[in-house]
Amino acid sequence: MNKDNEKKIIITGAGGFLGSNLTAALTRKAECVVYALSAHGDQMQQVNTMKNIQYCCKDIIFSIEGEQILDDSIVVNCAFPRNTSGDEMADGLRYIQSLFDRLSECGAKAVINISSQSVYSQTREELATEETIVSLGSSYAVGKYATELMLESVCKKAGIPYTNLRMASLIGPGFDQRIVNRLVKQALLGETLRVVRSNQKFGFLDIEDAVKAIIRLLEADITQWRSIYNIGNGKEYSIEYIVQHIKDVFEVNGLSISNINVEDGNGSGSTGVAYSALHEDSGFVPSVDLDTSIQRILDQVQKGIMK
């Protein structure tokens, strides 16, 4: 499938929100050959029409064919057990550990591991940078940090360039567990929006910017990667601010929100994330503002309701 002048990229977790969007974006990169790994990879390949993308079962890496795929590849690990039971979390971490061991054995060229801002305190008062102290407050955060430590151990021993991307909370069409998506849907259905006024701030990163950041790293000199990059949009929003901007976007679309219940709360802290180190090394700058994200989510939710 690949030619000598093409860059070979493996995406694990290709059926997830980030993995699927990254795979779609790389279909426009003719110089890239992409192996998209998923638990449903075989079924996805049956309907695939892109010549530079091949969907595979996630366990292909443990086969002889997997050795050929991994050789001289850049691996982007988007795989992670999200919102699962303890057993499923353990199984997911075992897969990631096996993946990292396997790519070391088979001569992978470099590795990008998708981590999360959740490894920092969720009550922090400032935007997280790479110097912010790690403080694990949930099983999800523990799992994400564990993958970072696994990768560091394997890649340092094998001399493989690597980086962990501590991403802000992703938003965009189709990621309905995020608060922005939920509020947009509630507003469209005429439900009351509950706004708790407090000092708590939220940080987000639009999926388009997340994908752009990864592609910038794929295009950069892998030998110059730092072991950690924080990726956010450098901003933070109160719930009141978010709801006001949802209201503004609705009005632009000839829609109205009449049921907003505001009450006082005592929340504090921020989940905002900076991006200065990645900008310095790759030129990355986020370009999707909150209103654009809300508009895209609104378009997607409206289509879903109309079906």
Order of alpha helices (4+ residues) and beta strands (2+ residues): beta-alpha-beta-alpha-beta-alpha-beta-alpha-beta-alpha-beta-beta-alpha-beta-beta-alpha-beta-alpha-beta-alpha-alpha
